[in-house]
Each structure stands twice: as C-alpha cells, then as structure tokens.
C-alpha cells in the first residue's frame, strides 16, 4: 500500500473519532442534590430514608429544603403580593423539614427547627387564617378554582404551623433528670433553642393564629430556674410590650394578666430583677390625630347641614339632595373613626387597670419583695390616666409604706428612695392641680430621716439608689414650693454629712445639690460659715464627734453644727478637681466652672461614676 493511501486512511479515522459524541462530564453538584432529586420524585420524606443518609447530607438537605420554600415566597414578593402566596409544590417541603425534626442527631434537630421558624416568618400570610373552613363550598355557593386553591394552601400552612408548635412543645418539656451529664447538656440545648423559636414566634408572628397559646407558654417560663430560658422569655416579653403595633394591644393585656398569675404563684426571687419594668413600657395610646380628625369631621357635618337647610329654603332641591348624600358619607367616616377610638380607649383602660392591680398588690401584700423597685419607677406614669379617687388611695398606701419601711430594723434603701421619688413625682406632676393642697409633711419628714439611714449604709448603697435620692431631693426641695429656712438648714447639714461620708462619685452630685439649694434659699448661706452655731450652742469637739461618727446617736442632732468643717475636709482629702471646685463655689460663692455649669446633680454624679 502506498504512503498516500495510508495517509488517507489515517485522516479518515481521525475524522470519525472527532465526529463521535463525547460523554457528558460528571456534574459537580453535591451528592446530596442527586439523592434529593430522587426523593423529589416521591415528595414525602420518611424517617427510613434518613437512616441511610450521613450527617453532612442531612444538614445540606435542610438548607436545600429551606431555600426552595423561600424561593417561592421571594418570587411572589417581587410580584408585589404579600397577603397570600401562590400554591406551589415547593410548600410540601415544609413536611420534609418537620420529618427532619424527628431525627436522632441533635445537630440535625437544631438546624431543622431553626430553619423552620425562618421559613414560617417568610411564608405565613399577614392575617389570621380561619380554621375548619370548607375548601370547596362557602355556604350554598361553590367556590371558584382560585379561591379553592387559596383555601387549600391556607389550611396546609396552618396545619404545618400547628405541627411545628407541637414539635416545639415536645422539646420544651424535656426533663434531664436522671440523664448523664453529656446527654443532659444536649437535650438542654434543644430545650433552649425551642424557647428561642417561641420568642421569635411571639414577636414576629403575633398577628397569626395561636398567638395567645405561644404567649402563655413564654410567660410561664419568666420564672424558670434555667437562667438562659429565663432571660430568653423575659426579653421576649419586653420586646412585645415595646411594640407599637395596633393589633398587639389586646395581646399586651393578655401578657399582663399572665404575668400577674405568675407573680402570685411563684417566688419572686426566680424572676429577673427588672421584670416589672416591662409593664411601664406600654405606650398609653392617645391618638391625637384621630381625635382632631373627629372634631374636624363633626364641624364639617354641621356646616353641611346648615347649607342644606338654606338651599331647601331657597328651593334648590337638587343641590340640597346632593349635599345630603355628602353628609351621609361624612357621617359614616366619622362613625368608623369613633368606633376605632372607642375600642382603643377601652383596651387602654383595661391595660392600665390590670397594671395598677399588680402595683397595688405589691404595695399592700409584698412590701419586702425584691421586685418592688420596678413598681415605684413606673407607677407615676399611670397616675395621670386614672380618676382622682384611685390616686388618693394610692397616696395613702404609699404614705403607709414609706412610714413602715423607714422604721424597719433592716431597711431596704433601694425601695425607700424609689418610693419617696414615686411619691413626689405623683404629687408634683402625676396628678395635676388636684394635689396642690396635699399634706406633704409625712413625705418630707421621711426624706429628712432617710438621709441618716443613707449615711449609716453609704458603703452598700448602689449608684441607682443615690441617683433616685438626688432626683427626689431636687423635686421636693428645689423644683417644688418654698419651704422654711430652718427646714432647709436642717437638710443642708445632713447633706453635708452625707457628702463627707460618701465616695467621690457620690460627693460630686451631693455638693451640686447643696449649691442649688443655697442658690434657691439665700438665707441659709450662713450654714457654711465656720462660726455658725445654729439656734443652740455647741463646741467644736462635739462637731468632731459627729463628723467622725464616734457617737452615732449625736448624728441625728445636726441642728448644732455647721457644714463648713465637712466641706473643708472633703476639699483637703479629695484628688478630684471638680469636687474641689464645687466646695469653693459653695464656701466662697465663686462662679461654677464651665465644664459643669449646665450639668444637673444627676448628670455630674453619672459622669464621675463612669470615670
């Protein structure tokens, strides 16, 4: 065979090889995707299928399922429809995620319940779904194909969410008693995660079905002995009470009622110390815009009525009829606003009375509770929203409390200082003009005596209690009415002793308060003179005994001493320039330094504390 023939054969073979179809390259898709495609042909996932899958495959499958469900919702959102979503086969993947919650591996369970709550936040509609509704007929009328599909989807979502809550309930009731330490820790992780999901449901899905069931479960655990669950549930309650959404008002009332039950049935040491502060977070809704609109609509209707009467008199009957139609339309709109305001007002009143019920129960029956401080901090906010008889009862209860608390052997200074602050806030601001003539002597005497108790317990006094005391003194002595010079002199002497025994961050606030009182009562300036002896005689040795606290009984007899000595002692012992400047501002009437000129006693105390 010639060379030319050989070359021709080789070229022919090469062309045939090139014309052959090349085999497809293997997909780089994860193995779990291939397995899932087989599963997708028979959409229901079963526990038997999961037994043969590895941990990585299961975790990857959870992500795929969640992604596919969410992708449908994303497409519908782009179309601008959030009220409901189009029926899609991908929603059946929620069933598969619920099956994965039954897995024996802790990591798979945790991943499943986390992904499910995110899925439900995406896919659930923005309204409550009616339960036990016929998907084929509405009374005698047959439903259209589109409505039938919508109802089928709604029933499926509602049923899925119900089953998910049942899963969470099962996990939340795990008992770890008798388990090994490792196993107990694993089950506790699931239990904590279940309450995390409950808290998300409570705050993001409170418009949907079963909201009250979720709230009941969460509020029952605000006294949990498991610290993490306790914090999660307490935070969920705070977040809910902060909500300003109109539809949450009824749920807030339900939360308050559930909290009241818990407080009556559980020891108060189990609760977070600030749990009662969540009651003060409720926004008392006074819808001024709606009220103004209602007034404007009423005026408009009256004007239209006058115009109709004039036109009837003039014989313009057609125009009068047209305006009558307009009047009817305006009246319907006004009625709608009025009904809404009435409902809001009714809910507000119920919420306020429920909160005050808790507060009164604490003041009358739980005077030694560690949670009492939260009552005093927020009680004045509600005093303006109830009738004067209730406020008078409240003042009588507070008067009894501060009197009994100041006479206890072991005084709770935190409760006493915040109670006095609460009293003066209600008298000054909370009840308006009705308390202008109230007898304040009991409260001012208690404040005067409380200063001695604070001096004796200054080492254990918390900064929040000192701030409450300074705020009370500012309201009672500086902002309020004018008192006698003798009374103010007594207060100044006790404040001088308190400044001497206090740490530097307290001293700054107390000295600023002394300066403010002297500025308002110039005739008390003599109390800072070295030679001041008051109405009685005293030697400097007696002053030294009182100032050194060698004889505590003499501490109450402060009418005999000047505060010159304690102020000079403070100036000599301190290393803080601000405190020295304040002392000489008081003693020598020097102008205030620019850096503290516009600061209040509370502001300067906070600044020194943080430094």
Buried (B, 14 or more C-beta within 10 A) or exposed (E): EEEEEEEEEEEEEEEEEEEEEEEEEEEEEBEBBEBBEEBBEEEEBEEEBBEEBEEEBBBBBBEBBBBBBBEBBEEBEEEEEEEBBBBBEBBBBBBBBBBBBBBEBBBBBBBBBBBBBBBBBBBBBEEEBEEEEEBEEBEEEEBEEEEBBBBEBBBBBBBBBBBBBEBBEEBBEBEBEEBEEEEBEBBBBBBBBBBBBBBBBBBBBBBBBBBBEBBBBBBBBBBBEBEBBBBBBBBBBBBBBEBEEEEBBBBBBBBBBBBBEBBEEBEBEEBBEEBBBBBBBBEEBEBEEBEEBBEEBBEBBEEBEEBBEEBBEEEBEEBBEEBBEBBEEBBEEBEEBBEBBEEBEEBBEBBBBBBBEBBBBBBEEBBEBBBBBBBBBBBBBBBEBBEEEBBBEBBEBBBBBBEEBBEEEEBBBBBBBBBBBBBBBBBBBBBEEEBEEBEBEBBBBBBBBBBBBBBBEBEEBEBEBBBBBBBBBBBBBBEBEEBEBEBBBBBBBBBBBBBBBBBBBBBBBBBBBBBBBBEBBEEBBBBBEEEBBBEEEBEEEBBEBBBEBEEEEBBEBBBBBBBBBBBBBBBEEBEBEBBBBBBEBBBEEEEBEEEBEEBBBBBBBBBBBEE
